[in-house]
Amino acid sequence: QLALADSAEATDRWLDEEYKQTMW
């Protein structure tokens, strides 16, 4: 479950970076 949480957090961070790149 911990690995799953880490994966979700990493995905959230990646999506946030993608979102920022799209906005800028």
N, CA, C and O atoms as a Tinker XYZ file with bonds, in Angstrom:
    96  protein
     1  N      0.843000   -1.207000    0.000000    73     2
     2  CA     0.000000    0.000000    0.000000    64     1     3
     3  C      0.880000    1.261000    0.000000    63     2     4     5
     4  O      0.539000    2.281000   -0.600000    81     3
     5  N      2.004000    1.156000    0.682000    73     3     6
     6  CA     2.912000    2.305000    0.725000    64     5     7
     7  C      3.433000    2.616000   -0.677000    63     6     8     9
     8  O      3.521000    3.778000   -1.076000    81     7
     9  N      3.774000    1.571000   -1.409000    73     7    10
    10  CA     4.276000    1.773000   -2.773000    64     9    11
    11  C      3.192000    2.425000   -3.633000    63    10    12    13
    12  O      3.486000    3.277000   -4.472000    81    11
    13  N      1.953000    2.022000   -3.422000    73    11    14
    14  CA     0.849000    2.586000   -4.194000    64    13    15
    15  C      0.702000    4.073000   -3.870000    63    14    16    17
    16  O      0.456000    4.892000   -4.756000    81    15
    17  N      0.856000    4.407000   -2.594000    73    15    18
    18  CA     0.753000    5.810000   -2.188000    64    17    19
    19  C      1.884000    6.618000   -2.820000    63    18    20    21
    20  O      1.664000    7.731000   -3.297000    81    19
    21  N      3.092000    6.058000   -2.824000    73    19    22
    22  CA     4.225000    6.753000   -3.433000    64    21    23
    23  C      3.975000    6.966000   -4.921000    63    22    24    25
    24  O      4.289000    8.024000   -5.466000    81    23
    25  N      3.408000    5.954000   -5.573000    73    23    26
    26  CA     3.137000    6.060000   -7.004000    64    25    27
    27  C      2.118000    7.162000   -7.273000    63    26    28    29
    28  O      2.270000    7.948000   -8.209000    81    27
    29  N      1.087000    7.211000   -6.448000    73    27    30
    30  CA     0.051000    8.236000   -6.631000    64    29    31
    31  C      0.644000    9.620000   -6.411000    63    30    32    33
    32  O      0.324000   10.556000   -7.142000    81    31
    33  N      1.502000    9.753000   -5.413000    73    31    34
    34  CA     2.108000   11.055000   -5.135000    64    33    35
    35  C      3.004000   11.469000   -6.298000    63    34    36    37
    36  O      3.003000   12.630000   -6.705000    81    35
    37  N      3.761000   10.528000   -6.824000    73    35    38
    38  CA     4.648000   10.823000   -7.953000    64    37    39
    39  C      3.818000   11.238000   -9.164000    63    38    40    41
    40  O      4.204000   12.146000   -9.901000    81    39
    41  N      2.687000   10.583000   -9.371000    73    39    42
    42  CA     1.813000   10.922000  -10.502000    64    41    43
    43  C      1.251000   12.321000  -10.323000    63    42    44    45
    44  O      1.178000   13.097000  -11.276000    81    43
    45  N      0.850000   12.642000   -9.087000    73    43    46
    46  CA     0.309000   13.982000   -8.819000    64    45    47
    47  C      1.361000   15.038000   -9.118000    63    46    48    49
    48  O      1.055000   16.074000   -9.707000    81    47
    49  N      2.583000   14.781000   -8.720000    73    47    50
    50  CA     3.660000   15.744000   -8.970000    64    49    51
    51  C      3.907000   15.881000  -10.468000    63    50    52    53
    52  O      4.100000   16.986000  -10.974000    81    51
    53  N      3.901000   14.740000  -11.180000    73    51    54
    54  CA     4.152000   14.775000  -12.623000    64    53    55
    55  C      3.032000   15.552000  -13.331000    63    54    56    57
    56  O      3.291000   16.375000  -14.208000    81    55
    57  N      1.800000   15.278000  -12.937000    73    55    58
    58  CA     0.672000   15.982000  -13.545000    64    57    59
    59  C      0.750000   17.472000  -13.242000    63    58    60    61
    60  O      0.415000   18.302000  -14.087000    81    59
    61  N      1.192000   17.808000  -12.035000    73    59    62
    62  CA     1.308000   19.222000  -11.664000    64    61    63
    63  C      2.337000   19.899000  -12.557000    63    62    64    65
    64  O      2.125000   21.027000  -13.001000    81    63
    65  N      3.446000   19.225000  -12.821000    73    63    66
    66  CA     4.471000   19.795000  -13.702000    64    65    67
    67  C      3.927000   19.948000  -15.118000    63    66    68    69
    68  O      4.166000   20.967000  -15.767000    81    67
    69  N      3.206000   18.955000  -15.597000    73    67    70
    70  CA     2.622000   19.016000  -16.936000    64    69    71
    71  C      1.629000   20.173000  -17.011000    63    70    72    73
    72  O      1.567000   20.889000  -18.011000    81    71
    73  N      0.858000   20.343000  -15.946000    73    71    74
    74  CA    -0.134000   21.415000  -15.898000    64    73    75
    75  C      0.566000   22.771000  -15.959000    63    74    76    77
    76  O      0.132000   23.666000  -16.683000    81    75
    77  N      1.635000   22.916000  -15.206000    73    75    78
    78  CA     2.367000   24.183000  -15.195000    64    77    79
    79  C      2.944000   24.473000  -16.578000    63    78    80    81
    80  O      2.893000   25.608000  -17.052000    81    79
    81  N      3.491000   23.443000  -17.221000    73    79    82
    82  CA     4.071000   23.645000  -18.552000    64    81    83
    83  C      2.984000   24.051000  -19.546000    63    82    84    85
    84  O      3.221000   24.864000  -20.440000    81    83
    85  N      1.795000   23.481000  -19.383000    73    83    86
    86  CA     0.698000   23.826000  -20.287000    64    85    87
    87  C      0.251000   25.267000  -20.055000    63    86    88    89
    88  O     -0.024000   26.007000  -21.000000    81    87
    89  N      0.184000   25.647000  -18.795000    73    87    90
    90  CA    -0.242000   27.001000  -18.462000    64    89    91
    91  C      0.766000   28.039000  -18.952000    63    90    92    93
    92  O      0.383000   29.106000  -19.434000    81    91
    93  N      2.035000   27.726000  -18.828000    73    91    94
    94  CA     3.061000   28.674000  -19.243000    64    93    95
    95  C      3.523000   28.357000  -20.659000    63    94    96
    96  O      4.391000   29.047000  -21.194000    81    95
